[in-house]
Amino acid sequence: MARLPESVKAREAVEREVRELERLCAELEKSLVGAEWEAASDAIAQSRRVTHAFLNAMESATAVRDEAFDAAVYARMRRVFDIRQDQLQRLEAFRAGIGEKLSSFARWKTFARSIGAKKARAKHSVGLDSRR
């Protein structure tokens, strides 16, 4: 079996990492839509590792990269970046919404205690703790 030249191996390493980042974007999207927070956290952690591997692969391939190769990689990585930015914005909005709900619930419990309730129970929260 013929060995691949180092230039081909270096480019394939870059391609492999880009493909893995694209896969992780899809995995994170699926986790976010399904509210699978553990899987989302894992996908984000893996993305950090793969991003580092991508940067290392790009550095290793410096000698064999040309303008067309860099343009193709840039276009794909720009798409990954845009998807990740959208996911991050949605996560931040979700976090802010949860914070507002928790704050409202805390105010309700404080109010309930102030009017004499010994323990403000969730069932008296008038639906503030329900998921919409």
Secondary structure, 3 states (H helix, E strand, C coil): CCCCCHHHHHHHHHHHHHHHHHHHHHHHHHHHHCCCHHHHHHHHHHHHHHHHHHHHHHHHCHHHCCHHHHHHHHHHHHHHHHHHHHHHHHHHHHHHHHHHHHHHHHHHHHHHHHCCCCCCCHHHCCCCCCCC
